[in-house]
Amino acid sequence: MIEIHNVSKNFYGLKALDGVSLRIGRGEVVGLLGPNGAGKTTLFKLIAGLLHPDSGKIRPTNGRWPTIGYKPDRLLFPDHLRVTDYLALVAGLSSLPAEAQEQAIFEALVQVDLVSQANKRIGNCSKGMRQRLGFAQAMLGDPPLLLLDEPSNGLDPNGQAEMQALVKKLHTAGKTILLSSHQLEEVTAVCTQLVILNNGQVHYQNSIVEALTISPHTLIQADRDLSDIAAIIQAQHPDIQVQGAQIQLRGQAMALRRDILAILLQAQYDVLHVEQKHVTLAEIYARAVQ
C-alpha cells in the first residue's frame, strides 16, 4: 500500500530519520517499536502528509494515495464539547461531503463502541473513552489506512485489552494499520509485521511469525552452579553456553541435549528443568536498540 524509500528528516540539525526504507503492505498490521526519540512520530507525520521529507520518497505502491486516518499520541480535545459535536466539527473540516457526514460519524462511533456515549461531554470521558474517540476521529470516512500512534498509552490493563480488541476488529475488517507502541505484549498480540527504529534508522524488520520462531534454543536448568564441569560441557559444541546453573543449546547443539543430560547425571547433578524456547520480542528489541 505504501512504500517508504530512503527517507530522511532533520529538525535544526537533529536527524530525526536517517535513510528509512520500509513497505507497508495492504491488510498488514505493522508494529513500530523504538525508544523515545527514535523517529516513530516523525515517520507517522511524514506518511500523513503533515511533514515533508528532506530526502527520499513516500509513495503508494499502486500509484494512488489511500485515504489516511491518523490518531496522534497526544490527544487534545475541547472538553466542553460532546462526543458527537466534536466529531461533527472534525467531519466539517475534512473532505467528507456534507450529506455523508452524519452517517460517517455514526459508523465511526459503531466501530469504536461509543454509540452509547455519543452525547457525553468529552471532559467527563475516561482515558479509555478518549482513546476510542481518537480512533473514531481517525475512522471518519472509513479510511483504508490507519496510523495509530501509541493507542494504549496511559491505559490500565483493561483499557489496553480494549484497544487490542479494537485493532484486531479493524484488521479483520480489512484495514491496513501502522501502530506504534511501547507495549511489547500489544505488538505481539495484534501485529503481523514488526519494525524497530533506533536513532532514526530501521534496525530490525520482519514478520511477527518469523521473528518469534527464529533462533530456537534449549535451556537446561541444573540444581546448582556448573562451574566445575562448564569447560567439559562447552567443549561438546561451540553453540553451547553455560551460565551459573543454566545451559543453553542453540542451533546444531540442540541435537546434543541427551549427551549433555548424561554428562550432568554422571557428574551427580540433578536436572530441574528442560525447556524448548524461541527468542522473545523483548530479546529482539533489546538487540536492535542496544
C-alpha positions in Angstrom: 0.0 0.0 0.0 2.8 2.5 1.0 6.4 2.3 0.1 9.0 4.4 2.0 12.3 4.7 0.3 15.5 6.1 1.9 13.6 8.9 3.7 15.5 11.3 5.9 14.2 14.2 8.0 16.1 16.8 10.0 15.0 19.4 12.6 17.5 22.2 13.1 20.5 19.9 12.7 18.9 17.0 14.6 18.5 14.0 12.3 15.1 12.5 13.3 15.1 10.0 10.4 18.1 8.8 8.5 17.6 6.8 5.3 14.5 4.9 6.4 13.1 2.3 3.9 10.2 0.0 4.6 7.0 -1.2 2.9 3.5 -1.2 4.4 1.6 -4.0 2.7 -2.2 -3.9 2.2 -4.0 -5.6 5.1 -1.0 -5.7 7.4 -0.8 -4.5 10.9 2.7 -3.1 11.2 4.1 -2.7 14.8 6.6 0.2 15.0 8.8 -0.1 18.1 11.7 2.0 19.3 12.8 4.1 22.3 11.7 7.7 22.8 13.3 9.9 20.1 13.7 7.0 17.7 11.7 8.8 15.0 8.4 7.0 15.2 6.1 10.0 15.4 8.1 11.8 12.7 7.5 8.9 10.4 3.8 9.0 11.2 3.6 12.7 10.3 5.5 12.2 7.1 3.2 9.4 6.0 0.1 11.5 7.0 1.5 14.4 4.9 1.9 16.7 7.9 5.6 16.9 7.3 7.7 16.5 4.1 10.9 14.5 3.9 14.2 16.3 3.3 15.2 13.4 1.0 13.8 10.1 -0.1 10.3 9.3 -1.2 7.0 8.1 0.3 4.6 6.8 -2.3 1.6 4.5 -2.7 2.5 1.2 -4.3 -0.4 1.2 -6.8 0.1 4.9 -7.8 -3.0 6.2 -5.9 -2.8 7.6 -2.4 -5.3 5.9 0.0 -7.4 7.9 2.4 -5.5 8.0 5.7 -6.8 8.1 9.3 -4.4 9.4 11.9 -4.6 9.1 15.7 -1.7 11.1 17.2 -0.1 10.1 20.5 -1.2 13.3 22.4 -4.9 13.7 22.2 -6.0 17.2 22.9 -9.8 17.6 22.9 -12.2 20.5 23.7 -13.6 19.1 26.9 -16.7 21.3 26.8 -18.0 19.6 23.6 -20.0 16.4 23.4 -18.6 13.4 21.6 -20.8 13.8 18.5 -20.4 17.6 18.4 -16.6 17.2 18.3 -16.8 14.5 15.5 -19.1 16.8 13.6 -16.6 19.6 13.9 -13.8 17.3 12.6 -16.0 15.9 9.8 -16.8 19.5 8.8 -13.1 20.2 8.4 -12.5 17.1 6.4 -13.2 16.3 2.7 -16.3 14.4 3.5 -19.4 15.6 1.6 -21.8 17.4 4.0 -24.6 14.9 3.2 -22.4 12.0 4.2 -21.0 13.4 7.5 -23.8 12.3 9.9 -23.7 8.7 8.7 -19.9 8.7 8.8 -20.0 9.9 12.4 -22.4 7.2 13.4 -20.4 4.5 11.6 -17.2 5.6 13.3 -18.9 5.5 16.7 -20.2 2.0 16.0 -16.7 0.9 15.0 -15.2 2.0 18.4 -18.2 1.1 20.5 -19.0 4.7 21.6 -22.6 5.0 20.4 -24.0 4.9 23.9 -21.6 7.7 24.9 -22.3 9.9 21.9 -23.9 12.7 23.9 -21.4 12.7 26.8 -19.2 15.7 27.3 -15.5 14.9 26.5 -14.4 16.3 29.8 -16.4 13.6 31.5 -14.9 10.8 29.4 -12.5 8.3 30.8 -9.0 7.9 29.4 -10.2 4.8 27.5 -13.2 6.6 26.1 -10.9 9.5 24.9 -8.6 7.0 23.2 -11.6 5.4 21.5 -12.7 8.9 20.5 -9.3 9.4 18.9 -9.9 6.1 17.0 -13.3 7.4 15.9 -11.8 10.6 14.6 -9.3 8.6 12.6 -12.1 6.3 11.3 -14.3 9.1 9.9 -14.9 8.3 6.2 -13.8 4.7 6.7 -10.1 5.2 5.5 -8.3 2.0 4.4 -5.0 3.1 6.1 -4.8 3.9 9.8 -1.9 5.5 11.6 -2.2 4.8 15.3 0.4 6.4 17.5 0.6 4.9 21.0 -3.1 3.8 21.1 -2.7 2.2 24.6 -0.7 5.0 26.1 -1.7 5.7 29.7 -4.4 3.0 29.8 -4.8 0.4 32.6 -4.7 -3.3 31.7 -8.5 -3.4 30.9 -8.1 -0.4 28.7 -5.2 -1.9 26.9 -7.2 -5.1 26.3 -10.0 -2.9 24.8 -7.6 -1.2 22.4 -6.1 -4.6 21.3 -9.6 -5.9 20.6 -10.4 -2.8 18.6 -7.2 -3.1 16.5 -8.0 -6.8 15.8 -11.5 -5.8 14.8 -10.3 -3.2 12.4 -7.7 -5.6 11.0 -10.4 -8.2 10.4 -12.5 -5.6 8.6 -9.6 -5.2 6.1 -7.8 -2.1 7.4 -4.1 -1.6 6.9 -2.6 -0.3 10.2 0.7 1.2 11.2 0.8 1.1 15.0 3.5 2.5 17.3 3.7 1.2 20.9 6.0 0.7 23.9 3.8 -2.3 24.9 5.6 -5.4 23.6 2.6 -7.6 24.5 0.4 -5.4 22.4 2.6 -5.7 19.4 2.8 -9.5 19.8 -1.0 -9.8 20.1 -2.2 -7.6 17.2 0.6 -7.0 14.7 1.6 -9.1 11.6 4.8 -7.2 10.9 7.5 -5.8 13.1 9.7 -2.7 12.5 12.2 -1.5 15.2 13.6 2.1 14.9 16.5 3.4 16.8 18.4 6.7 16.2 16.2 7.4 13.2 17.1 4.2 11.4 15.5 0.8 10.8 17.4 -1.7 13.0 15.0 -4.7 12.5 12.2 -5.7 10.2 10.4 -9.0 9.9 7.1 -10.7 10.2 5.9 -11.4 13.7 5.6 -15.1 13.0 9.2 -15.3 11.7 10.6 -13.1 14.4 9.2 -15.2 17.2 10.1 -18.6 15.6 13.7 -17.9 14.7 16.6 -18.8 16.8 15.1 -21.7 18.7 17.1 -22.9 21.7 17.0 -25.4 24.6 17.5 -24.4 28.2 18.6 -27.0 30.8 18.4 -26.0 34.5 20.6 -27.8 36.9 20.3 -27.9 40.7 23.5 -25.9 41.4 26.3 -23.9 39.8 28.0 -25.7 36.9 31.4 -24.1 37.0 33.2 -27.3 37.9 32.1 -29.0 34.6 31.4 -25.9 32.5 34.5 -26.5 30.3 33.6 -30.1 29.6 30.0 -29.1 28.6 31.1 -26.2 26.4 33.7 -28.4 24.7 30.9 -30.5 23.2 29.9 -27.8 20.7 30.7 -24.1 20.2 26.9 -23.2 20.4 26.7 -24.3 24.0 26.8 -21.7 26.7 26.9 -22.2 30.5 25.9 -19.5 32.9 25.6 -20.4 36.6 23.3 -23.4 36.8 21.9 -23.0 33.3 22.9 -24.5 30.0 21.8 -23.0 26.7 21.9 -25.1 23.5 21.5 -23.3 20.1 21.4 -24.4 16.5 23.0 -27.8 15.9 24.0 -28.1 19.5 20.3 -28.7 20.3 20.8 -32.3 19.0 23.2 -32.9 21.8 20.6 -32.5 24.6 20.7 -36.1 25.6 24.5 -36.1 25.7 24.6 -33.0 27.9 22.0 -34.5 30.3 24.1 -37.7 30.5 27.1 -35.6 31.5 25.1 -33.8 34.2 23.8 -37.0 35.7 27.2 -38.7 35.6 28.7 -35.7 37.5 26.0 -36.1 40.2 23.9 -33.1 39.1 20.1 -33.1 39.3 18.2 -31.7 36.3 15.4 -29.4 37.4 14.0 -28.3 34.1 14.5 -28.7 30.4 12.7 -26.3 28.1 12.5 -25.7 24.3 12.3 -22.0 23.7 12.3 -19.4 21.0 13.6 -15.8 21.0 11.3 -13.3 22.7 10.2 -10.0 21.3 11.9 -8.4 24.3 15.2 -10.0 23.3 14.8 -8.9 19.7 14.0 -5.4 20.8 17.0 -5.3 23.2 19.4 -6.4 20.5 18.0 -3.9 18.0 18.3 -0.9 20.2 21.5 -1.6 22.2 
